[in-house]
Amino acid sequence: MDRPPSSPAADPDASRTRPDRASATSSRASRADRARRGWWLIPLRTLLLALVVGFLAGAVAEVAPRWFDPLQQRDYPPRRIGESERCPVCGMYPARFPKWRTQVVFRDRSGAAFDSAVNLFRFLNRLERYAPQRRREDVADLYLTDYDSGKWLPGDDALVVIDSNLSGPMGDAGLPAFASREAGQRFVTERGGRLLPFSAVAASPELQAKLMAGR
């Protein structure tokens, strides 16, 4: 008796493939759905990251000068001179004279800026006229500008040239300041004059009177 043909055995790999394909399709659909629902999280994360970076950059910019600038570690560091700040003696704008500007810092950490060291001396010698609310004891520190670099110099470290042929911003006697004796001597060789410590001029009423009287 003939036997009916037996049916082929089911392929076990084929039976596994169909669920695997369905699972993969479902997984891709799930990821796509999550991506659609969370698209707005990407710009939000970017915004938050930008805010954090901006905050940290601002904080570093605020404190970095005190870390790296020796002048900012002094008890009374120099102030930033604004473009609109005026010299109390002549009314000119010290920020416009980057080689000549000077400043005093008071013990309350306020200050006054000048377009030249000569006007600084005029101010200090006539406080009752230019700042009647101040006394000489209120002055905590003095700063001049290095004629070569434009950087602030503490008055007790600065060297100045007197009696040169260079006029200051107001056309009166110039008093250029230097950080080193070598730089000051080069200037004297080119322009004449004498190189002195600023402290020597600050201690000499006679030299100050000569400077304030002009040429």
N, CA and C of each residue as an Amber inpcrd file, in Angstrom:
protein
   645
   0.8480000  -1.1750000   0.0000000   0.0000000   0.0000000   0.0000000
   0.8730000   1.2100000   0.0000000   0.4830000   2.1180000  -0.9240000
   1.3120000   3.3330000  -1.0160000   1.0320000   4.2410000   0.1630000
   2.1490000   4.7730000   0.7140000   2.0280000   5.7600000   1.8030000
   1.9390000   7.1550000   1.2180000   1.1200000   8.0150000   1.8750000
   1.0600000   9.3990000   1.3760000   2.4010000  10.0740000   1.5570000
   2.7420000  10.9110000   0.6260000   4.0470000  11.6110000   0.7760000
   4.0800000  12.4240000   2.0570000   5.1760000  12.2760000   2.7270000
   5.3070000  13.0200000   3.9920000   5.5880000  14.4820000   3.6880000
   5.0200000  15.3690000   4.5240000   5.2610000  16.8280000   4.3540000
   6.6670000  17.1570000   4.8010000   7.2530000  18.1120000   4.1390000
   8.6350000  18.4650000   4.5300000   8.6760000  19.0130000   5.9470000
   9.7460000  18.7030000   6.6250000   9.9010000  19.1950000   8.0040000
  10.0500000  20.7150000   7.9990000   9.4240000  21.3430000   8.9760000
   9.5090000  22.8200000   9.0810000  10.9400000  23.2410000   9.3750000
  11.3480000  24.3180000   8.7160000  12.7150000  24.8510000   8.9010000
  12.7620000  25.6390000  10.2080000  13.5170000  25.1740000  11.2120000
  13.5390000  25.9000000  12.5040000  14.1260000  27.2950000  12.3750000
  15.0820000  27.4990000  11.4340000  15.6560000  28.8450000  11.2590000
  14.6290000  29.8040000  10.7000000  13.7980000  29.2970000   9.7890000
  12.7770000  30.1750000   9.2110000  11.7830000  30.5970000  10.2560000
  11.4430000  29.7040000  11.1930000  10.4670000  30.0700000  12.2190000
  11.0310000  31.1170000  13.1650000  12.3730000  31.1160000  13.3230000
  12.9660000  32.1350000  14.1990000  13.1040000  33.4630000  13.4920000
  13.2350000  33.4420000  12.1670000  13.4950000  34.6740000  11.4210000
  12.3200000  35.6190000  11.4690000  11.0880000  35.0360000  11.3670000
   9.9190000  35.9130000  11.3290000   9.7700000  36.7300000  12.6090000
   9.8680000  36.1160000  13.8030000   9.7850000  36.9410000  15.0270000
  10.9400000  37.9190000  15.1460000  12.1690000  37.4990000  14.7140000
  13.3060000  38.4100000  14.8040000  13.0790000  39.6390000  13.9550000
  12.5630000  39.4210000  12.7370000  12.2910000  40.5620000  11.8640000
  11.2340000  41.4730000  12.4570000  10.2210000  40.8660000  13.0190000
   9.1610000  41.6820000  13.6280000   9.7040000  42.4630000  14.8160000
  10.5740000  41.8020000  15.5930000  11.1510000  42.4880000  16.7570000
  12.0220000  43.6570000  16.3340000  12.8140000  43.4350000  15.2650000
  13.6830000  44.5120000  14.7830000  12.8650000  45.6860000  14.2760000
  11.7890000  45.3490000  13.5320000  10.9260000  46.4200000  13.0130000
  10.2960000  47.1990000  14.1470000   9.8330000  46.4590000  15.1760000
   9.2220000  47.1230000  16.3300000  10.2290000  47.9950000  17.0630000
  11.4860000  47.4870000  17.1770000  12.5240000  48.2620000  17.8700000
  12.8380000  49.5580000  17.1370000  12.9370000  49.4690000  15.7850000
  13.2070000  50.6820000  15.0060000  12.0710000  51.6750000  15.1480000
  10.8320000  51.1640000  15.1230000   9.6740000  52.0480000  15.2620000
   9.6850000  52.7220000  16.6300000  10.0820000  51.9470000  17.6680000
  10.1260000  52.5080000  19.0150000  11.1690000  53.6080000  19.1230000
  12.3470000  53.3590000  18.5160000  13.3950000  54.3840000  18.5510000
  12.9670000  55.6310000  17.8000000  12.3260000  55.4440000  16.6480000
  11.8540000  56.5830000  15.8700000  10.8110000  57.3760000  16.6430000
   9.9440000  56.6370000  17.3530000   8.9120000  57.3120000  18.1310000
   9.5340000  58.1270000  19.2630000  10.5370000  57.5120000  19.9320000
  11.2120000  58.2560000  21.0080000  11.9350000  59.4780000  20.4680000
  12.5230000  59.3300000  19.2850000  13.2270000  60.4680000  18.6770000
  12.2620000  61.5960000  18.3620000  11.0580000  61.2210000  17.8360000
  10.0770000  62.2520000  17.5240000   9.5950000  62.9630000  18.7800000
   9.4030000  62.1810000  19.8370000   8.9090000  62.7900000  21.0700000
   9.9910000  63.5980000  21.7930000  11.2560000  63.2450000  21.6100000
  12.3170000  63.9230000  22.3590000  13.1460000  64.8860000  21.5470000
  12.6680000  65.2500000  20.3490000  13.4680000  66.1520000  19.4960000
  13.7460000  67.4760000  20.1830000  12.7950000  67.9280000  20.9820000
  12.9560000  69.2310000  21.6150000  14.0040000  69.2120000  22.7340000
  14.3700000  67.9930000  23.2050000  15.3780000  67.9170000  24.2490000
  16.7630000  68.2990000  23.7510000  17.0020000  68.1040000  22.4330000
  18.3400000  68.3970000  21.8960000  18.6620000  69.8860000  21.9970000
  17.8240000  70.7830000  21.4550000  18.1490000  72.2010000  21.6180000
  18.1310000  72.6550000  23.0650000  17.2900000  72.0160000  23.9010000
  17.2700000  72.3870000  25.3150000  18.5930000  72.0440000  25.9790000
  19.1250000  70.8700000  25.6810000  20.4250000  70.4870000  26.2370000
  21.5150000  71.4290000  25.7450000  21.4480000  71.7580000  24.4530000
  22.4520000  72.6730000  23.8940000  22.3860000  74.0340000  24.5730000
  21.1570000  74.5190000  24.8000000  20.9860000  75.8120000  25.4610000
  21.5240000  75.7800000  26.8810000  21.2040000  74.7170000  27.6100000
  21.6960000  74.6050000  28.9810000  23.2090000  74.5390000  29.0250000
  23.8060000  73.7750000  28.0850000  25.2620000  73.6900000  28.0250000
  25.8740000  75.0530000  27.7340000  25.2630000  75.7990000  26.8020000
  25.7760000  77.1320000  26.4690000  25.6880000  78.0730000  27.6650000
  24.5960000  77.9670000  28.4260000  24.4460000  78.8170000  29.6080000
  25.5010000  78.4920000  30.6580000  25.7490000  77.2070000  30.8630000
  26.7550000  76.8040000  31.8530000  28.1420000  77.2740000  31.4270000
  28.4710000  77.0670000  30.1480000  29.7850000  77.4930000  29.6420000
  29.9330000  79.0070000  29.7550000  28.8720000  79.7390000  29.3980000
  28.9330000  81.1920000  29.4900000  29.1210000  81.6740000  30.9120000
  28.4280000  81.0230000  31.8500000  28.5720000  81.3910000  33.2610000
  29.9920000  81.1450000  33.7530000  30.5360000  79.9790000  33.4130000
  31.8980000  79.6520000  33.8590000  32.9180000  80.5920000  33.2330000
  32.7180000  80.9210000  31.9410000  33.6540000  81.8350000  31.2750000
  33.6140000  83.2040000  31.9340000  32.4160000  83.6820000  32.2760000
  32.3040000  84.9710000  32.9450000  32.9530000  84.9680000  34.3120000
  32.7760000  83.8710000  35.0470000  33.3870000  83.7800000  36.3740000
  34.9020000  83.7780000  36.2860000  35.4420000  83.0340000  35.3110000
  36.9010000  82.9970000  35.1360000  37.4250000  84.3680000  34.7300000
  36.7080000  85.0430000  33.8190000  37.1420000  86.3730000  33.3810000
  37.1390000  87.3650000  34.5380000  36.2420000  87.1500000  35.4940000
  36.1560000  88.0540000  36.6400000  37.3130000  87.8780000  37.6000000
  37.7120000  86.6260000  37.8400000  38.7410000  86.3770000  38.8470000
  40.1260000  86.1990000  38.2600000  40.2260000  85.9220000  36.9650000
  41.5400000  85.6640000  36.3720000  42.5250000  86.8090000  36.5660000
  42.1020000  88.1000000  36.3860000  43.0790000  89.1730000  36.5940000
  43.7130000  89.1320000  37.9710000  42.9770000  88.7630000  38.9930000
  43.5440000  88.7180000  40.3300000  44.5150000  87.5540000  40.4820000
  44.3610000  86.5050000  39.6540000  45.2810000  85.3740000  39.7120000
  46.5990000  85.6750000  39.0090000  46.5170000  86.3430000  37.8540000
  47.6760000  86.4560000  36.9780000  48.3160000  87.8420000  36.9410000
  47.6250000  88.8740000  37.3850000  48.1640000  90.2270000  37.3310000
  48.6570000  90.6230000  38.7200000  49.9650000  90.7920000  38.9010000
  50.4800000  91.1620000  40.2310000  49.8900000  92.4640000  40.7480000
  49.5710000  93.4030000  39.8510000  49.0000000  94.6700000  40.3030000
  47.6540000  94.4660000  40.9750000  46.8820000  93.4910000  40.4920000
  45.5730000  93.2480000  41.0700000  45.6600000  92.5670000  42.4320000
  46.8530000  92.1370000  42.8090000  47.0460000  91.5310000  44.1210000
  47.5350000  92.5470000  45.1480000  47.7500000  93.7760000  44.7070000
  48.1250000  94.8230000  45.6510000  46.9150000  95.1810000  46.5190000
  47.1910000  95.8070000  47.6490000  46.0960000  96.1670000  48.5550000
  45.1150000  97.1320000  47.8890000  45.6350000  98.0280000  47.0680000
  44.7940000  99.0020000  46.3550000  45.1800000  98.9830000  44.8720000
  44.6300000  98.0420000  44.1250000  45.0180000  97.8980000  42.7170000
  44.5010000  99.0570000  41.8690000  45.0950000  99.2480000  40.6830000
  44.6170000 100.3220000  39.8040000  43.2110000 100.0360000  39.3030000
  42.4550000 101.0980000  39.0890000  41.1050000 100.9710000  38.5540000
  41.1550000 100.9880000  37.0320000  40.0930000 100.4930000  36.4350000
  39.9240000 100.6360000  34.9910000  39.3980000 102.0410000  34.7210000
  40.0640000 102.7630000  33.8240000  39.6700000 104.1340000  33.5110000
  38.6860000 104.1160000  32.3550000  37.4750000 104.5640000  32.5940000
  36.4450000 104.5520000  31.5740000  36.6570000 105.6330000  30.5230000
  36.0860000 105.4050000  29.3380000  36.2390000 106.3490000  28.2370000
  35.6350000 107.7080000  28.5540000  34.6230000 107.7430000  29.4040000
  33.9390000 109.0010000  29.7010000  34.4470000 109.6810000  30.9670000
  35.4100000 109.0510000  31.6420000  35.9300000 109.6390000  32.8830000
  36.8120000 110.8350000  32.5700000  36.6160000 111.9140000  33.3250000
  37.3480000 113.1630000  33.0790000  38.3920000 113.4230000  34.1590000
  39.4350000 114.1000000  33.7510000  40.4480000 114.5620000  34.6970000
  39.8320000 115.6830000  35.5470000  39.8950000 115.5980000  36.8730000
  39.2990000 116.6430000  37.7090000  40.0370000 117.9710000  37.6540000
  41.2300000 117.9800000  37.0770000  42.0110000 119.2180000  37.0050000
  41.7170000 119.9900000  35.7260000  41.7340000 119.3100000  34.5830000
  41.5990000 120.0140000  33.3030000  40.3430000 119.6370000  32.5240000
  39.6660000 118.5800000  32.9350000  38.4560000 118.1630000  32.2390000
  38.6900000 117.3100000  31.0130000  39.9360000 116.9760000  30.7040000
  40.2150000 116.1120000  29.5660000  39.9310000 114.6480000  29.9370000
  40.0280000 113.7660000  28.9340000  39.6930000 112.3550000  29.1070000
  40.9810000 111.5260000  29.1980000  41.3630000 111.0820000  30.3800000
  42.6230000 110.3360000  30.5310000  42.7230000 109.0980000  29.6520000
  41.6000000 108.4040000  29.3970000  41.6530000 107.1870000  28.5900000
  42.1510000 107.4590000  27.1750000  42.0690000 108.7090000  26.7320000
  42.5200000 109.0590000  25.3780000  44.0240000 109.3060000  25.3130000
  44.7050000 109.2030000  26.4430000  46.1550000 109.4450000  26.4910000
  46.8340000 108.2370000  27.1320000  46.8640000 107.1030000  26.4130000
  47.3300000 105.8470000  27.0090000  48.7950000 105.8310000  27.4100000
  49.5950000 106.7810000  26.9310000  51.0050000 106.8300000  27.3350000
  51.2260000 107.7270000  28.5570000  50.2160000 108.5420000  28.8840000
  50.4080000 109.5790000  29.8940000  49.4960000 109.4520000  31.1150000
  48.4120000 108.7440000  31.0150000  47.3990000 108.7350000  32.0680000
  47.9840000 108.2830000  33.4040000  47.4660000 108.8410000  34.4610000
  47.8610000 108.4840000  35.8200000  46.5880000 108.3860000  36.6620000
  46.7200000 107.8550000  37.8540000  45.5570000 107.7820000  38.7300000
  45.9690000 107.6780000  40.1850000  45.0600000 108.1150000  41.0410000
  45.1940000 107.8810000  42.4760000  44.0670000 106.9370000  42.8860000
  44.3510000 106.1000000  43.8700000  43.3390000 105.2210000  44.4550000
  43.2290000 105.5870000  45.9310000  42.0010000 105.8720000  46.3630000
  41.7730000 106.2670000  47.7480000  41.5260000 105.0350000  48.6160000
  41.5430000 105.2420000  49.9030000  41.3980000 104.1260000  50.8330000
  40.0000000 103.5070000  50.7910000  39.0310000 104.2450000  50.2960000
  37.7010000 103.6530000  50.1190000  37.5680000 102.9600000  48.7690000
  38.7120000 102.8360000  48.0370000  38.8260000 102.1450000  46.7510000
  38.1690000 102.9030000  45.5890000  37.7470000 104.1150000  45.8180000
  37.3870000 104.9880000  44.6970000  38.6770000 105.6210000  44.1990000
  38.5950000 106.4850000  43.2050000  39.8190000 107.0700000  42.6870000
  39.5650000 108.2520000  41.7820000  40.6380000 108.7700000  41.2490000
  40.5770000 109.8690000  40.2810000  41.6590000 109.6200000  39.2460000
  41.3610000 109.9580000  37.9910000  42.3030000 109.7300000  36.8830000
  42.6940000 111.0580000  36.2640000  43.8990000 111.0920000  35.7110000
  44.4640000 112.3300000  35.1580000  45.0980000 112.0310000  33.8070000
  45.1420000 113.0420000  32.9640000  45.7430000 112.8450000  31.6460000
  47.2600000 112.9100000  31.7000000  47.8410000 113.3420000  32.8270000
  49.3050000 113.4050000  32.9400000  49.7070000 113.3920000  34.4070000
  50.9710000 113.0830000  34.6490000  51.4910000 113.1050000  36.0130000
  51.5420000 114.5210000  36.5580000  51.7110000 115.5040000  35.6640000
  51.7380000 116.9010000  36.1150000  50.3950000 117.2780000  36.7280000
  49.3090000 116.8740000  36.0960000  47.9920000 117.1650000  36.6680000
  47.7340000 116.3590000  37.9380000  48.3340000 115.1980000  38.0400000
  48.2430000 114.4510000  39.2930000  48.8490000 115.2800000  40.4220000
  50.0170000 115.8870000  40.1740000  50.6450000 116.7230000  41.2010000
  49.7960000 117.9580000  41.4930000  49.2080000 118.5500000  40.4600000
  48.3320000 119.6960000  40.6990000  47.1630000 119.3070000  41.6070000
  46.6130000 118.1380000  41.3560000  45.5000000 117.6410000  42.1580000
  45.9230000 117.4520000  43.6130000  47.0440000 116.7660000  43.8210000
  47.4770000 116.4660000  45.1770000  47.8780000 117.7250000  45.9460000
  48.3810000 118.7170000  45.2460000  48.7880000 119.9540000  45.9040000
  47.6400000 120.9300000  46.1240000  46.4920000 120.6650000  45.4870000
  45.3280000 121.5430000  45.6430000  44.0740000 120.7220000  45.9030000
  44.1700000 119.8020000  46.8280000  43.0150000 118.9670000  47.1330000
  41.8140000 119.7990000  47.5650000  42.0680000 120.8820000  48.2730000
  40.9600000 121.7110000  48.7410000  40.1800000 122.3340000  47.5900000
  40.8220000 122.4250000  46.4240000  40.1410000 122.9620000  45.2460000
  39.4700000 121.8660000  44.4180000  40.1900000 120.7840000  44.1580000
  39.7090000 119.7530000  43.2330000  38.9140000 118.6370000  43.9200000
  39.1730000 118.4020000  45.1960000  38.4500000 117.3550000  45.9370000
  38.3760000 117.7670000  47.4030000  37.5670000 118.7800000  47.7000000
  37.5430000 119.3240000  49.0760000  37.1320000 118.3110000  50.1340000
  36.4680000 117.2370000  49.7260000  36.0570000 116.2240000  50.6950000
  37.1880000 115.2600000  51.0390000  38.3420000 115.4040000  50.3640000
  39.4740000 114.4910000  50.5630000  40.5940000 115.1560000  51.3410000
  41.3820000 114.2830000  51.9790000  42.6310000 114.7110000  52.5970000
  43.7790000 113.8980000  51.9890000  44.9820000 114.3890000  52.1480000
  46.1440000 113.6930000  51.5720000  46.2600000 112.2750000  52.1460000
  45.8370000 112.1040000  53.3900000  45.9180000 110.7820000  54.0160000
  44.9500000 109.7810000  53.3890000  43.9810000 110.2650000  52.6180000
  43.0260000 109.3640000  51.9760000  43.6320000 108.6360000  50.7770000
  44.7520000 109.1450000  50.2730000  45.3760000 108.5340000  49.0960000
  46.0990000 107.2560000  49.5210000  45.6670000 106.1320000  48.9520000
  46.2650000 104.8410000  49.3070000  47.3780000 104.4430000  48.3530000
  47.2530000 104.7920000  47.0650000  48.2710000 104.3940000  46.0940000
  48.1980000 105.2980000  44.8700000  49.3160000 105.3540000  44.1480000
  49.4260000 106.1410000  42.9120000  49.9070000 105.2280000  41.7980000
  49.4130000 105.4760000  40.5940000  49.8440000 104.6900000  39.4340000
  50.1150000 105.6150000  38.2540000  51.2000000 105.2970000  37.5480000
  51.5370000 105.9720000  36.3000000  51.4810000 104.9350000  35.1840000
  51.5480000 105.4070000  33.9540000  51.5300000 104.5010000  32.8070000
  52.9310000 104.3730000  32.2240000  53.3530000 103.1410000  31.9990000
  54.6320000 102.9000000  31.3290000  54.5490000 103.4670000  29.9130000
  55.4220000 104.3940000  29.6040000  55.3780000 105.0890000  28.3080000
  55.5540000 104.1230000  27.1450000  56.2890000 103.0470000  27.3440000
  56.5360000 102.0910000  26.2640000  55.4040000 101.0950000  26.0750000
  54.9210000 100.5170000  27.1700000  53.9500000  99.4210000  27.0570000
  52.5030000  99.8380000  27.2760000  52.2940000 100.9870000  27.8990000
  50.9300000 101.4060000  28.2110000  50.3410000 100.7160000  29.4280000
  51.1500000  99.9640000  30.1660000  50.6630000  99.2650000  31.3550000
  50.8360000 100.1390000  32.5940000  50.0260000  99.8490000  33.5950000
  50.1140000 100.6080000  34.8360000  51.3870000 100.2650000  35.6010000
  51.9600000 101.3040000  36.2280000  53.1410000 101.1450000  37.0780000
  52.8270000 101.7130000  38.4570000  53.1080000 100.9840000  39.5320000
  52.9790000 101.5880000  40.8570000  53.9340000 102.7800000  40.9750000
  53.4630000 103.8300000  41.6010000  54.3050000 105.0230000  41.7180000
  55.6290000 104.7550000  42.3920000  55.6360000 103.8590000  43.3760000
  56.8880000 103.6120000  44.0860000  57.8700000 102.7650000  43.2820000
  57.4410000 102.2190000  42.1280000  58.3450000 101.4570000  41.2610000
  58.7540000 102.2240000  40.0060000  58.0430000 103.2900000  39.6880000
  58.2190000 103.9630000  38.3940000  59.4440000 104.8720000  38.3880000
  60.0370000 104.9760000  37.2060000  61.0840000 105.9580000  36.9310000
  60.5090000 106.9690000  35.9410000  60.8570000 108.2440000  36.0940000
  60.3310000 109.2880000  35.2090000  61.4670000 110.1360000  34.6620000
  61.2020000 110.7250000  33.5140000  62.1830000 111.6130000  32.8900000
  61.6700000 113.0440000  33.0000000  62.4740000 113.9180000  33.5640000
  62.1380000 115.3400000  33.6360000  63.0810000 116.1150000  32.7120000
  62.6530000 117.2950000  32.3170000  63.4620000 118.2110000  31.4930000
  63.7750000 117.6720000  30.1020000  62.9170000 116.7860000  29.5660000
  63.1200000 116.3410000  28.1860000  62.4960000 117.3610000  27.2370000
  62.6520000 117.1420000  25.9220000  62.0490000 118.0500000  24.9460000
  60.6610000 117.5770000  24.4980000  60.0800000 116.6400000  25.2510000
  58.7620000 116.1090000  24.9130000  57.7020000 116.7740000  25.7770000
  56.6790000 117.3180000  25.1420000  55.5870000 117.9570000  25.8780000
  54.5270000 116.9260000  26.2580000  53.8100000 117.2060000  27.3320000
  52.7150000 116.3540000  27.7690000  51.4280000 116.6670000  27.0180000
  50.3310000 116.0240000  27.3740000  49.0680000 116.1950000  26.6580000
  48.5610000 117.6320000  26.6060000  48.8240000 118.4170000  27.6270000
  48.3410000 119.7960000  27.6470000  49.3760000 120.7860000  27.1360000
  50.4650000 120.2620000  26.5770000  51.5040000 121.1490000  26.0730000
  52.4750000 121.6030000  27.1330000  52.2890000 121.1410000  28.3760000
  53.2200000 121.5230000  29.4280000  54.3190000 120.4720000  29.5370000
  55.0890000 120.5600000  30.6040000  56.2260000 119.6490000  30.7470000
  55.7690000 118.2060000  30.7670000  56.4080000 117.3970000  29.9450000
  56.0870000 115.9730000  29.9460000  56.7880000 115.2740000  31.1010000
  56.1930000 114.2100000  31.5790000  56.8090000 113.4220000  32.6330000
  56.5950000 111.9460000  32.3090000  57.2160000 111.4600000  31.2110000
  57.0200000 110.0510000  30.8310000  57.5920000 109.1090000  31.8820000
  56.8960000 108.0140000  32.0880000  57.2900000 107.0410000  33.1130000
  57.7590000 105.7500000  32.4570000  58.6580000 105.0430000  33.1420000
  59.2320000 103.8140000  32.5990000  59.3610000 102.7710000  33.7010000
  59.2770000 101.5070000  33.2570000  59.3730000 100.4020000  34.2050000
  60.8170000 100.0270000  34.4980000  61.7280000 100.3330000  33.5910000
  63.1270000  99.9340000  33.7810000  64.0690000 101.1040000  33.5160000
  65.2230000 101.0310000  34.1190000  66.2340000 102.0780000  33.9180000
  66.7380000 102.0700000  32.4740000  66.8490000 100.8770000  31.8780000
  67.3240000 100.7950000  30.4950000  66.3810000 101.5450000  29.5480000
  65.0800000 101.3220000  29.7180000  64.0990000 102.0000000  28.8550000
  64.1400000 103.5010000  29.0780000  64.2660000 103.9160000  30.3230000
  64.3370000 105.3420000  30.6120000  65.5800000 105.9920000  30.0250000
  66.7010000 105.3000000  30.0800000  67.9410000 105.8490000  29.5370000
  67.8820000 105.9500000  28.0140000  67.2330000 104.9940000  27.3760000
  67.0670000 105.0970000  25.9170000  66.2720000 106.3490000  25.5580000
  65.2410000 106.6160000  26.3300000  64.4410000 107.8100000  26.0800000
  65.2880000 109.0730000  26.2830000  66.0880000 109.0970000  27.3430000
  66.9450000 110.2590000  27.6190000  67.9330000 110.4730000  26.4710000
  68.4640000 109.3880000  25.9300000  69.3990000 109.5070000  24.8080000
  68.7280000 110.1560000  23.5950000  67.4530000 109.8290000  23.3800000
  66.7450000 110.3530000  22.2180000  66.1510000 111.7470000  22.4590000
  65.6970000 112.0020000  23.6780000  64.9180000 113.2150000  23.9400000
  65.5250000 114.1390000  24.9760000  66.6370000 113.7250000  25.5760000
  67.2340000 114.5540000  26.6120000  66.5210000 114.3850000  27.9450000
  66.9770000 115.1470000  28.9370000  66.3580000 115.1180000  30.2460000
  67.1430000 114.2990000  31.2570000  66.5240000 114.1130000  32.4030000
  67.1470000 113.3570000  33.4940000  66.1810000 112.2820000  33.9620000
  66.7370000 111.1240000  34.2810000  65.9290000 110.0090000  34.7560000
  65.9930000 109.9680000  36.2790000  64.8000000 110.0000000  36.9080000
  64.7170000 109.9950000  38.3600000  63.6370000 109.0110000  38.8120000
  63.7580000 108.4990000  40.0250000  62.6310000 107.7440000  40.5790000
  61.4360000 108.6730000  40.7600000  60.2590000 108.1680000  40.4790000
  59.0760000 108.9930000  40.6840000  58.9590000 109.4170000  42.1410000
  59.3710000 108.5530000  43.0380000  59.2970000 108.8760000  44.4660000
  60.1390000 110.1130000  44.8020000  61.2550000 110.3110000  44.0770000
  62.0840000 111.4920000  44.3200000  61.3510000 112.7650000  43.9030000
  60.6100000 112.7000000  42.7940000  59.8330000 113.8690000  42.3610000
  58.6730000 114.1000000  43.3240000  58.0150000 113.0100000  43.7550000
  56.8840000 113.1440000  44.6660000  57.3150000 113.7220000  46.0090000
  58.5760000 113.5540000  46.3720000  59.0710000 114.0630000  47.6520000
  59.6760000 115.4510000  47.5430000  59.7000000 116.0330000  46.3430000
  60.3630000 117.3210000  46.1440000  59.3550000 118.3950000  45.7200000
  58.9520000 119.2670000  46.6420000  58.0570000 120.3650000  46.2590000
  58.6650000 121.2670000  45.1810000  59.9880000 121.4170000  45.1880000
  60.6440000 122.2730000  44.2020000  60.4850000 121.6910000  42.7880000
  60.7310000 120.3930000  42.6380000  60.5710000 119.7720000  41.3180000
  59.1090000 119.8200000  40.8620000  58.1980000 119.5830000  41.7640000
  56.7880000 119.6380000  41.4020000  56.3820000 121.0470000  40.9710000
  56.8740000 122.0480000  41.6890000  56.5250000 123.4350000  41.3350000
  57.0740000 123.7720000  39.9520000  58.2510000 123.2760000  39.6310000
  58.8230000 123.5210000  38.3060000  57.9800000 122.8580000  37.2170000
  57.5570000 121.6350000  37.4770000  56.7230000 120.9380000  36.4860000
  55.3760000 121.6400000  36.3070000  54.7640000 122.0380000  37.3940000
  53.4410000 122.6490000  37.3230000  53.4700000 124.0480000  36.7260000
  54.6370000 124.6810000  36.8040000  54.7620000 126.0160000  36.2100000
  54.9040000 125.9700000  34.7080000  55.1630000 124.7820000  34.1420000
  55.3370000 124.6570000  32.7010000  56.7520000 124.9790000  32.2980000
  56.9260000 125.1990000  30.9890000  58.2730000 125.4300000  30.4710000
  58.6760000 126.8910000  30.6140000
